[in-house]
Amino acid sequence: MSAVTSTSASAFRWGLVQVSLSGVLWGTAGLASELLNDATGAHPLVLGAWRAAGAAVILLVILVALRQLRPAIDLLRRHPLTVVGAGICTGLYQTLYFQGVAWAGVTVATVVSLGIGPVVATVVEAIAQRRRPSWLSLGVVAVALTGLLLAASAGGHGAGGTRPVEGVLISAAAGIAFGSATLIGRAPAQHAAALPLTTVTTTVSAFPASLLALIPVATQGAAVVPAQTAGQWGGIIYLAAGTMALAYLSLYAGLKHVPGSAALVATLLEPVTAAFAAFVLLGERIGATGWIGTALILFAVVGLSFEAPPADEEDPVRERLPDPAGEERVPVATGPIPRADGDPLGG
């Protein structure tokens, strides 16, 4: 294996670790939200809006402190469609998923919203690259989705909601939004630093999340301020800083080296973490089915590390980035340099 290939494989595996960390952090969000909802009675959409807005404020403060505001502005100016699109899809995913839970139940919403993302991403990438996905990729997705179904169904939240058909549809929309956010966000993640990209997309996501939160406020009289005590505010800060700011920072850092389809499989660690956290902190039984599902998801994530790292792949939503001098950036050949007589140097 050449030094370049070895470096690519190492970066690919490190990217998987970073994306997996995002899934672990998101897995704690459900438990934290549930505890906050029990303590405050806050509407889930209101909590989601505070989570996104709080994360945006935290990231903006860090961005200014590290003097990275200019790269963020340049990123938004040069690639407004991809950056804003990723942010809007992120905000829509959160709110649509919460509504899917209310209408179809936690199990159905989790399986549909998280399960549809890897499938859509695999198909989109295969079409963009004009080649069939490898058998390893297809096997990993199949194993991961089977594990997701088993883990979610064993969580003890299997009761359906009040509007199951609409719940399935809106959960599917949430999954498409999440998959789209990952695929769209991967393009700027190849060239932009993770902090400016995360700050811009998170700030954008706060707008649709806040607008949708106004619906229960206006129609149900939901409280705008979801916390009263210091402990409750601490929970909201954790949701914003840990499960949003740090999680998406880790996601975009990993997307620099990991394809969108592989990243979406790795994020299936979310229900695994949620089940384990409920087992440790709340004493909820997981059961044999849940443990089997957890093992399958972990097996699928480990299997991703054996996938060949993406080399010179065409990103399905990648933009051509301009050179600082104003000229279009041209791909550089990595093979032997030809001599004037046609013989390659070092060949």
JOVEN-V782843 format. One record per residue. N is the residue number from 1. RES is the residue in three letters. OMEGA is omega in whole degrees, -180 to 180 (999 if undefined). NEAR is the number of other C-alpha atoms within 10 Angstrom. Layout:
n = {N | N}
res = {RES | RES}
omega = {OMEGA | OMEGA}
near = {NEAR | NEAR}
This chain:
n = {1 | 2 | 3 | 4 | 5 | 6 | 7 | 8 | 9 | 10 | 11 | 12 | 13 | 14 | 15 | 16 | 17 | 18 | 19 | 20 | 21 | 22 | 23 | 24 | 25 | 26 | 27 | 28 | 29 | 30 | 31 | 32 | 33 | 34 | 35 | 36 | 37 | 38 | 39 | 40 | 41 | 42 | 43 | 44 | 45 | 46 | 47 | 48 | 49 | 50 | 51 | 52 | 53 | 54 | 55 | 56 | 57 | 58 | 59 | 60 | 61 | 62 | 63 | 64 | 65 | 66 | 67 | 68 | 69 | 70 | 71 | 72 | 73 | 74 | 75 | 76 | 77 | 78 | 79 | 80 | 81 | 82 | 83 | 84 | 85 | 86 | 87 | 88 | 89 | 90 | 91 | 92 | 93 | 94 | 95 | 96 | 97 | 98 | 99 | 100 | 101 | 102 | 103 | 104 | 105 | 106 | 107 | 108 | 109 | 110 | 111 | 112 | 113 | 114 | 115 | 116 | 117 | 118 | 119 | 120 | 121 | 122 | 123 | 124 | 125 | 126 | 127 | 128 | 129 | 130 | 131 | 132 | 133 | 134 | 135 | 136 | 137 | 138 | 139 | 140 | 141 | 142 | 143 | 144 | 145 | 146 | 147 | 148 | 149 | 150 | 151 | 152 | 153 | 154 | 155 | 156 | 157 | 158 | 159 | 160 | 161 | 162 | 163 | 164 | 165 | 166 | 167 | 168 | 169 | 170 | 171 | 172 | 173 | 174 | 175 | 176 | 177 | 178 | 179 | 180 | 181 | 182 | 183 | 184 | 185 | 186 | 187 | 188 | 189 | 190 | 191 | 192 | 193 | 194 | 195 | 196 | 197 | 198 | 199 | 200 | 201 | 202 | 203 | 204 | 205 | 206 | 207 | 208 | 209 | 210 | 211 | 212 | 213 | 214 | 215 | 216 | 217 | 218 | 219 | 220 | 221 | 222 | 223 | 224 | 225 | 226 | 227 | 228 | 229 | 230 | 231 | 232 | 233 | 234 | 235 | 236 | 237 | 238 | 239 | 240 | 241 | 242 | 243 | 244 | 245 | 246 | 247 | 248 | 249 | 250 | 251 | 252 | 253 | 254 | 255 | 256 | 257 | 258 | 259 | 260 | 261 | 262 | 263 | 264 | 265 | 266 | 267 | 268 | 269 | 270 | 271 | 272 | 273 | 274 | 275 | 276 | 277 | 278 | 279 | 280 | 281 | 282 | 283 | 284 | 285 | 286 | 287 | 288 | 289 | 290 | 291 | 292 | 293 | 294 | 295 | 296 | 297 | 298 | 299 | 300 | 301 | 302 | 303 | 304 | 305 | 306 | 307 | 308 | 309 | 310 | 311 | 312 | 313 | 314 | 315 | 316 | 317 | 318 | 319 | 320 | 321 | 322 | 323 | 324 | 325 | 326 | 327 | 328 | 329 | 330 | 331 | 332 | 333 | 334 | 335 | 336 | 337 | 338 | 339 | 340 | 341 | 342 | 343 | 344 | 345 | 346 | 347}
res = {MET | SER | ALA | VAL | THR | SER | THR | SER | ALA | SER | ALA | PHE | ARG | TRP | GLY | LEU | VAL | GLN | VAL | SER | LEU | SER | GLY | VAL | LEU | TRP | GLY | THR | ALA | GLY | LEU | ALA | SER | GLU | LEU | LEU | ASN | ASP | ALA | THR | GLY | ALA | HIS | PRO | LEU | VAL | LEU | GLY | ALA | TRP | ARG | ALA | ALA | GLY | ALA | ALA | VAL | ILE | LEU | LEU | VAL | ILE | LEU | VAL | ALA | LEU | ARG | GLN | LEU | ARG | PRO | ALA | ILE | ASP | LEU | LEU | ARG | ARG | HIS | PRO | LEU | THR | VAL | VAL | GLY | ALA | GLY | ILE | CYS | THR | GLY | LEU | TYR | GLN | THR | LEU | TYR | PHE | GLN | GLY | VAL | ALA | TRP | ALA | GLY | VAL | THR | VAL | ALA | THR | VAL | VAL | SER | LEU | GLY | ILE | GLY | PRO | VAL | VAL | ALA | THR | VAL | VAL | GLU | ALA | ILE | ALA | GLN | ARG | ARG | ARG | PRO | SER | TRP | LEU | SER | LEU | GLY | VAL | VAL | ALA | VAL | ALA | LEU | THR | GLY | LEU | LEU | LEU | ALA | ALA | SER | ALA | GLY | GLY | HIS | GLY | ALA | GLY | GLY | THR | ARG | PRO | VAL | GLU | GLY | VAL | LEU | ILE | SER | ALA | ALA | ALA | GLY | ILE | ALA | PHE | GLY | SER | ALA | THR | LEU | ILE | GLY | ARG | ALA | PRO | ALA | GLN | HIS | ALA | ALA | ALA | LEU | PRO | LEU | THR | THR | VAL | THR | THR | THR | VAL | SER | ALA | PHE | PRO | ALA | SER | LEU | LEU | ALA | LEU | ILE | PRO | VAL | ALA | THR | GLN | GLY | ALA | ALA | VAL | VAL | PRO | ALA | GLN | THR | ALA | GLY | GLN | TRP | GLY | GLY | ILE | ILE | TYR | LEU | ALA | ALA | GLY | THR | MET | ALA | LEU | ALA | TYR | LEU | SER | LEU | TYR | ALA | GLY | LEU | LYS | HIS | VAL | PRO | GLY | SER | ALA | ALA | LEU | VAL | ALA | THR | LEU | LEU | GLU | PRO | VAL | THR | ALA | ALA | PHE | ALA | ALA | PHE | VAL | LEU | LEU | GLY | GLU | ARG | ILE | GLY | ALA | THR | GLY | TRP | ILE | GLY | THR | ALA | LEU | ILE | LEU | PHE | ALA | VAL | VAL | GLY | LEU | SER | PHE | GLU | ALA | PRO | PRO | ALA | ASP | GLU | GLU | ASP | PRO | VAL | ARG | GLU | ARG | LEU | PRO | ASP | PRO | ALA | GLY | GLU | GLU | ARG | VAL | PRO | VAL | ALA | THR | GLY | PRO | ILE | PRO | ARG | ALA | ASP | GLY | ASP | PRO | LEU | GLY | GLY}
omega = {-179 | -180 | -179 | -180 | 179 | 179 | 179 | 179 | 179 | 179 | 179 | -179 | 177 | 176 | 177 | 178 | -179 | 179 | 178 | 177 | 177 | 179 | 178 | 180 | 177 | 179 | 177 | -177 | -179 | 180 | 180 | 179 | 180 | 179 | 179 | -180 | 178 | -176 | -173 | -175 | -178 | 178 | -179 | 180 | 177 | 177 | 179 | 179 | 178 | 178 | -179 | -179 | 179 | 178 | 179 | 179 | 180 | -179 | 179 | 178 | 179 | -179 | 180 | -179 | -180 | 178 | 179 | -178 | -179 | 176 | 179 | 179 | 178 | 179 | 180 | -180 | -175 | -176 | -174 | -175 | -177 | -177 | 179 | 178 | 178 | 180 | 179 | 179 | 178 | 179 | 180 | -180 | -177 | -175 | 179 | 179 | 179 | 179 | 176 | 177 | -178 | -175 | -174 | -177 | -175 | -175 | -178 | -179 | -179 | -178 | -177 | -174 | 180 | -176 | -175 | -177 | 180 | -180 | 180 | -179 | 179 | 180 | -179 | -180 | 179 | 179 | -178 | -178 | 178 | 176 | -180 | 176 | 179 | 178 | 178 | 179 | 180 | 179 | 179 | 180 | -179 | 180 | -178 | -179 | 175 | 178 | 178 | -180 | -180 | -178 | -178 | -178 | -180 | -174 | 178 | -180 | -171 | -178 | 179 | 180 | -176 | -178 | -171 | -178 | 178 | 179 | 178 | -179 | -177 | 174 | 175 | 177 | 177 | 178 | 177 | 178 | 180 | 177 | 179 | 179 | -180 | -180 | -180 | -178 | -179 | -178 | 177 | -180 | 179 | -172 | -176 | 174 | -174 | -176 | 178 | -179 | 180 | -179 | -178 | -177 | 179 | 178 | 178 | -178 | -179 | -178 | 178 | 178 | -180 | 179 | -180 | 178 | 178 | -179 | 178 | 177 | -177 | -173 | -176 | -179 | 180 | -179 | 178 | 178 | -170 | -175 | 178 | -176 | 179 | 179 | 178 | 176 | 176 | 177 | 179 | 177 | 178 | 178 | -178 | -174 | -174 | -172 | 178 | -176 | -178 | -178 | -179 | 174 | 178 | 179 | -177 | 174 | 179 | -179 | 176 | -174 | -173 | 176 | -177 | -178 | 178 | 180 | -179 | 175 | -179 | -179 | 175 | 171 | 180 | 180 | 176 | 180 | -180 | -180 | -178 | 179 | 178 | 178 | -176 | -171 | -176 | 179 | 179 | 177 | 176 | 179 | -176 | -180 | 179 | 179 | 177 | 178 | 178 | -180 | 180 | 179 | 178 | 178 | 180 | -180 | 176 | 179 | 177 | -177 | 178 | 177 | 178 | 179 | -177 | -179 | 176 | 179 | 177 | -180 | -176 | -179 | -176 | 174 | 171 | -174 | -179 | 174 | 179 | -180 | 178 | -180 | -179 | -178 | -177 | 179 | -178 | 179 | -179 | -178 | 180 | 179 | -177 | 171 | 179 | -179 | 176 | 178 | -179 | 175 | 177 | 180 | 999}
near = {6 | 7 | 8 | 9 | 13 | 12 | 13 | 17 | 20 | 15 | 17 | 25 | 21 | 17 | 24 | 29 | 19 | 25 | 28 | 25 | 22 | 29 | 28 | 21 | 23 | 25 | 23 | 23 | 22 | 20 | 18 | 17 | 20 | 14 | 14 | 22 | 17 | 10 | 13 | 16 | 14 | 19 | 21 | 23 | 25 | 24 | 25 | 24 | 26 | 23 | 28 | 28 | 22 | 23 | 29 | 25 | 17 | 16 | 25 | 22 | 14 | 16 | 18 | 11 | 10 | 10 | 10 | 15 | 19 | 12 | 16 | 21 | 14 | 12 | 20 | 18 | 11 | 13 | 16 | 13 | 13 | 23 | 26 | 21 | 19 | 30 | 28 | 23 | 25 | 28 | 28 | 24 | 28 | 23 | 24 | 25 | 27 | 22 | 20 | 29 | 23 | 18 | 23 | 25 | 22 | 22 | 23 | 26 | 31 | 28 | 25 | 25 | 25 | 27 | 25 | 22 | 29 | 28 | 20 | 19 | 24 | 22 | 14 | 19 | 22 | 16 | 13 | 14 | 14 | 10 | 9 | 13 | 15 | 12 | 9 | 15 | 21 | 14 | 14 | 24 | 26 | 19 | 21 | 28 | 25 | 18 | 28 | 29 | 22 | 22 | 29 | 26 | 21 | 21 | 23 | 16 | 12 | 14 | 12 | 17 | 19 | 13 | 13 | 18 | 13 | 15 | 26 | 22 | 18 | 25 | 29 | 26 | 21 | 31 | 30 | 25 | 26 | 26 | 30 | 24 | 26 | 26 | 27 | 25 | 29 | 30 | 24 | 24 | 23 | 18 | 12 | 18 | 18 | 21 | 24 | 25 | 27 | 32 | 26 | 22 | 25 | 30 | 22 | 23 | 26 | 24 | 18 | 20 | 27 | 21 | 13 | 18 | 22 | 17 | 14 | 16 | 15 | 10 | 8 | 10 | 11 | 19 | 15 | 16 | 11 | 21 | 20 | 10 | 9 | 9 | 11 | 17 | 14 | 12 | 18 | 23 | 18 | 19 | 27 | 27 | 20 | 20 | 24 | 26 | 26 | 21 | 23 | 28 | 23 | 24 | 30 | 28 | 25 | 29 | 26 | 22 | 25 | 26 | 23 | 30 | 23 | 23 | 32 | 29 | 30 | 28 | 27 | 31 | 26 | 23 | 28 | 26 | 21 | 23 | 27 | 21 | 17 | 17 | 14 | 10 | 9 | 11 | 10 | 14 | 15 | 20 | 12 | 12 | 17 | 24 | 18 | 18 | 25 | 28 | 17 | 22 | 31 | 19 | 15 | 25 | 25 | 15 | 17 | 23 | 18 | 13 | 16 | 14 | 21 | 14 | 10 | 7 | 11 | 13 | 19 | 18 | 17 | 16 | 13 | 12 | 16 | 12 | 10 | 8 | 7 | 8 | 9 | 11 | 12 | 10 | 7 | 6 | 7 | 6 | 10 | 11 | 13 | 12 | 9 | 7 | 6 | 8 | 11 | 12 | 10 | 8 | 8}
